[in-house]
Amino acid sequence: METGQFKASPRRRLLDDFILAEIFLVQAGIESAMSIGDGLEQIARKFDPDAEQEERNQSLSAIVQRTASAAVEPYTSRLQYLKLLQENDR
């Protein structure tokens, strides 16, 4: 076997995939929480009398929809990336 041509056992590969998935899950969770926090700030500014008119005119449902989309996106993008890595590894 030449140097650099290491083939991992199926058990090791499964463990590596699991660890990578866990790392992606933590990253996505952090980004999702940040998106939800941003959405809550936008909702608070909507009801703040000192906020700019544009912030107060935003629809509450539009803010919630944007927040939901932003909160889900980190999970979907990382899942797609993980699937791509697994397909390229085979």
mmCIF file of the C-alpha atoms, coordinates in Angstrom:
data_MODEL
# 
_entry.id   MODEL 
# 
loop_
_atom_site.group_PDB 
_atom_site.id 
_atom_site.type_symbol 
_atom_site.label_atom_id 
_atom_site.label_alt_id 
_atom_site.label_comp_id 
_atom_site.label_asym_id 
_atom_site.label_entity_id 
_atom_site.label_seq_id 
_atom_site.pdbx_PDB_ins_code 
_atom_site.Cartn_x 
_atom_site.Cartn_y 
_atom_site.Cartn_z 
_atom_site.occupancy 
_atom_site.B_iso_or_equiv 
_atom_site.pdbx_formal_charge 
_atom_site.auth_seq_id 
_atom_site.auth_comp_id 
_atom_site.auth_asym_id 
_atom_site.auth_atom_id 
_atom_site.pdbx_PDB_model_num 
ATOM 1  C CA . MET A 1 1  ? 0.000   0.000  0.000  1.00 0.00 ? 1  MET A CA 1 
ATOM 2  C CA . GLU A 1 2  ? 1.411   3.398  -1.000 1.00 0.00 ? 2  GLU A CA 1 
ATOM 3  C CA . THR A 1 3  ? 1.551   6.307  1.399  1.00 0.00 ? 3  THR A CA 1 
ATOM 4  C CA . GLY A 1 4  ? -1.650  8.358  1.335  1.00 0.00 ? 4  GLY A CA 1 
ATOM 5  C CA . GLN A 1 5  ? -3.828  5.481  0.163  1.00 0.00 ? 5  GLN A CA 1 
ATOM 6  C CA . PHE A 1 6  ? -5.452  4.636  3.455  1.00 0.00 ? 6  PHE A CA 1 
ATOM 7  C CA . LYS A 1 7  ? -8.833  2.928  3.175  1.00 0.00 ? 7  LYS A CA 1 
ATOM 8  C CA . ALA A 1 8  ? -10.885 3.240  6.322  1.00 0.00 ? 8  ALA A CA 1 
ATOM 9  C CA . SER A 1 9  ? -12.862 0.303  7.616  1.00 0.00 ? 9  SER A CA 1 
ATOM 10 C CA . PRO A 1 10 ? -16.658 0.549  7.337  1.00 0.00 ? 10 PRO A CA 1 
ATOM 11 C CA . ARG A 1 11 ? -16.891 0.973  11.102 1.00 0.00 ? 11 ARG A CA 1 
ATOM 12 C CA . ARG A 1 12 ? -14.336 3.798  11.082 1.00 0.00 ? 12 ARG A CA 1 
ATOM 13 C CA . ARG A 1 13 ? -16.072 5.474  8.161  1.00 0.00 ? 13 ARG A CA 1 
ATOM 14 C CA . LEU A 1 14 ? -19.408 5.286  9.972  1.00 0.00 ? 14 LEU A CA 1 
ATOM 15 C CA . LEU A 1 15 ? -17.846 6.861  13.046 1.00 0.00 ? 15 LEU A CA 1 
ATOM 16 C CA . ASP A 1 16 ? -16.233 9.611  10.952 1.00 0.00 ? 16 ASP A CA 1 
ATOM 17 C CA . ASP A 1 17 ? -19.579 10.350 9.243  1.00 0.00 ? 17 ASP A CA 1 
ATOM 18 C CA . PHE A 1 18 ? -21.319 10.457 12.614 1.00 0.00 ? 18 PHE A CA 1 
ATOM 19 C CA . ILE A 1 19 ? -18.753 12.890 14.059 1.00 0.00 ? 19 ILE A CA 1 
ATOM 20 C CA . LEU A 1 20 ? -18.973 15.127 11.003 1.00 0.00 ? 20 LEU A CA 1 
ATOM 21 C CA . ALA A 1 21 ? -22.772 15.100 11.160 1.00 0.00 ? 21 ALA A CA 1 
ATOM 22 C CA . GLU A 1 22 ? -22.650 16.051 14.841 1.00 0.00 ? 22 GLU A CA 1 
ATOM 23 C CA . ILE A 1 23 ? -20.299 18.959 14.100 1.00 0.00 ? 23 ILE A CA 1 
ATOM 24 C CA . PHE A 1 24 ? -22.629 20.151 11.337 1.00 0.00 ? 24 PHE A CA 1 
ATOM 25 C CA . LEU A 1 25 ? -25.593 19.828 13.703 1.00 0.00 ? 25 LEU A CA 1 
ATOM 26 C CA . VAL A 1 26 ? -23.912 21.991 16.339 1.00 0.00 ? 26 VAL A CA 1 
ATOM 27 C CA . GLN A 1 27 ? -22.945 24.631 13.757 1.00 0.00 ? 27 GLN A CA 1 
ATOM 28 C CA . ALA A 1 28 ? -26.452 24.658 12.307 1.00 0.00 ? 28 ALA A CA 1 
ATOM 29 C CA . GLY A 1 29 ? -27.974 24.908 15.781 1.00 0.00 ? 29 GLY A CA 1 
ATOM 30 C CA . ILE A 1 30 ? -25.866 27.944 16.592 1.00 0.00 ? 30 ILE A CA 1 
ATOM 31 C CA . GLU A 1 31 ? -26.703 29.672 13.315 1.00 0.00 ? 31 GLU A CA 1 
ATOM 32 C CA . SER A 1 32 ? -30.377 28.819 13.695 1.00 0.00 ? 32 SER A CA 1 
ATOM 33 C CA . ALA A 1 33 ? -30.474 30.251 17.216 1.00 0.00 ? 33 ALA A CA 1 
ATOM 34 C CA . MET A 1 34 ? -28.833 33.434 15.956 1.00 0.00 ? 34 MET A CA 1 
ATOM 35 C CA . SER A 1 35 ? -31.474 33.723 13.208 1.00 0.00 ? 35 SER A CA 1 
ATOM 36 C CA . ILE A 1 36 ? -34.266 33.285 15.733 1.00 0.00 ? 36 ILE A CA 1 
ATOM 37 C CA . GLY A 1 37 ? -32.687 35.946 17.953 1.00 0.00 ? 37 GLY A CA 1 
ATOM 38 C CA . ASP A 1 38 ? -32.521 38.329 14.994 1.00 0.00 ? 38 ASP A CA 1 
ATOM 39 C CA . GLY A 1 39 ? -36.188 37.642 14.264 1.00 0.00 ? 39 GLY A CA 1 
ATOM 40 C CA . LEU A 1 40 ? -37.149 38.386 17.857 1.00 0.00 ? 40 LEU A CA 1 
ATOM 41 C CA . GLU A 1 41 ? -35.241 41.672 17.657 1.00 0.00 ? 41 GLU A CA 1 
ATOM 42 C CA . GLN A 1 42 ? -37.137 42.594 14.492 1.00 0.00 ? 42 GLN A CA 1 
ATOM 43 C CA . ILE A 1 43 ? -40.434 41.835 16.214 1.00 0.00 ? 43 ILE A CA 1 
ATOM 44 C CA . ALA A 1 44 ? -39.415 43.965 19.198 1.00 0.00 ? 44 ALA A CA 1 
ATOM 45 C CA . ARG A 1 45 ? -38.450 46.863 16.889 1.00 0.00 ? 45 ARG A CA 1 
ATOM 46 C CA . LYS A 1 46 ? -41.830 46.586 15.156 1.00 0.00 ? 46 LYS A CA 1 
ATOM 47 C CA . PHE A 1 47 ? -43.543 47.557 18.398 1.00 0.00 ? 47 PHE A CA 1 
ATOM 48 C CA . ASP A 1 48 ? -40.911 50.097 19.485 1.00 0.00 ? 48 ASP A CA 1 
ATOM 49 C CA . PRO A 1 49 ? -42.296 53.634 19.131 1.00 0.00 ? 49 PRO A CA 1 
ATOM 50 C CA . ASP A 1 50 ? -38.748 54.974 18.660 1.00 0.00 ? 50 ASP A CA 1 
ATOM 51 C CA . ALA A 1 51 ? -37.993 52.621 15.741 1.00 0.00 ? 51 ALA A CA 1 
ATOM 52 C CA . GLU A 1 52 ? -37.874 53.878 12.190 1.00 0.00 ? 52 GLU A CA 1 
ATOM 53 C CA . GLN A 1 53 ? -41.144 53.878 10.265 1.00 0.00 ? 53 GLN A CA 1 
ATOM 54 C CA . GLU A 1 54 ? -39.925 51.164 7.896  1.00 0.00 ? 54 GLU A CA 1 
ATOM 55 C CA . GLU A 1 55 ? -39.263 48.763 10.799 1.00 0.00 ? 55 GLU A CA 1 
ATOM 56 C CA . ARG A 1 56 ? -42.695 49.432 12.324 1.00 0.00 ? 56 ARG A CA 1 
ATOM 57 C CA . ASN A 1 57 ? -44.467 48.896 8.995  1.00 0.00 ? 57 ASN A CA 1 
ATOM 58 C CA . GLN A 1 58 ? -43.140 45.353 8.542  1.00 0.00 ? 58 GLN A CA 1 
ATOM 59 C CA . SER A 1 59 ? -45.791 42.670 8.603  1.00 0.00 ? 59 SER A CA 1 
ATOM 60 C CA . LEU A 1 60 ? -45.530 40.377 11.605 1.00 0.00 ? 60 LEU A CA 1 
ATOM 61 C CA . SER A 1 61 ? -46.198 37.336 9.420  1.00 0.00 ? 61 SER A CA 1 
ATOM 62 C CA . ALA A 1 62 ? -43.425 38.401 7.015  1.00 0.00 ? 62 ALA A CA 1 
ATOM 63 C CA . ILE A 1 63 ? -40.976 38.668 9.910  1.00 0.00 ? 63 ILE A CA 1 
ATOM 64 C CA . VAL A 1 64 ? -41.971 35.221 11.197 1.00 0.00 ? 64 VAL A CA 1 
ATOM 65 C CA . GLN A 1 65 ? -41.697 33.670 7.720  1.00 0.00 ? 65 GLN A CA 1 
ATOM 66 C CA . ARG A 1 66 ? -38.246 35.213 7.129  1.00 0.00 ? 66 ARG A CA 1 
ATOM 67 C CA . THR A 1 67 ? -37.122 34.051 10.551 1.00 0.00 ? 67 THR A CA 1 
ATOM 68 C CA . ALA A 1 68 ? -38.385 30.509 9.958  1.00 0.00 ? 68 ALA A CA 1 
ATOM 69 C CA . SER A 1 69 ? -36.621 30.320 6.596  1.00 0.00 ? 69 SER A CA 1 
ATOM 70 C CA . ALA A 1 70 ? -33.390 31.650 8.074  1.00 0.00 ? 70 ALA A CA 1 
ATOM 71 C CA . ALA A 1 71 ? -33.606 29.216 11.002 1.00 0.00 ? 71 ALA A CA 1 
ATOM 72 C CA . VAL A 1 72 ? -34.077 26.157 8.764  1.00 0.00 ? 72 VAL A CA 1 
ATOM 73 C CA . GLU A 1 73 ? -31.491 27.041 6.108  1.00 0.00 ? 73 GLU A CA 1 
ATOM 74 C CA . PRO A 1 74 ? -28.361 26.060 8.105  1.00 0.00 ? 74 PRO A CA 1 
ATOM 75 C CA . TYR A 1 75 ? -29.732 22.549 8.602  1.00 0.00 ? 75 TYR A CA 1 
ATOM 76 C CA . THR A 1 76 ? -30.692 22.026 4.966  1.00 0.00 ? 76 THR A CA 1 
ATOM 77 C CA . SER A 1 77 ? -27.440 23.361 3.537  1.00 0.00 ? 77 SER A CA 1 
ATOM 78 C CA . ARG A 1 78 ? -25.316 21.222 5.858  1.00 0.00 ? 78 ARG A CA 1 
ATOM 79 C CA . LEU A 1 79 ? -27.384 18.122 5.142  1.00 0.00 ? 79 LEU A CA 1 
ATOM 80 C CA . GLN A 1 80 ? -26.893 18.664 1.408  1.00 0.00 ? 80 GLN A CA 1 
ATOM 81 C CA . TYR A 1 81 ? -23.162 19.151 1.940  1.00 0.00 ? 81 TYR A CA 1 
ATOM 82 C CA . LEU A 1 82 ? -22.910 15.996 4.059  1.00 0.00 ? 82 LEU A CA 1 
ATOM 83 C CA . LYS A 1 83 ? -24.743 13.983 1.396  1.00 0.00 ? 83 LYS A CA 1 
ATOM 84 C CA . LEU A 1 84 ? -22.407 15.372 -1.252 1.00 0.00 ? 84 LEU A CA 1 
ATOM 85 C CA . LEU A 1 85 ? -19.365 14.376 0.817  1.00 0.00 ? 85 LEU A CA 1 
ATOM 86 C CA . GLN A 1 86 ? -20.724 10.866 1.288  1.00 0.00 ? 86 GLN A CA 1 
ATOM 87 C CA . GLU A 1 87 ? -21.460 10.470 -2.443 1.00 0.00 ? 87 GLU A CA 1 
ATOM 88 C CA . ASN A 1 88 ? -17.967 11.643 -3.393 1.00 0.00 ? 88 ASN A CA 1 
ATOM 89 C CA . ASP A 1 89 ? -16.415 9.305  -0.829 1.00 0.00 ? 89 ASP A CA 1 
ATOM 90 C CA . ARG A 1 90 ? -17.932 6.182  -2.401 1.00 0.00 ? 90 ARG A CA 1 
# 
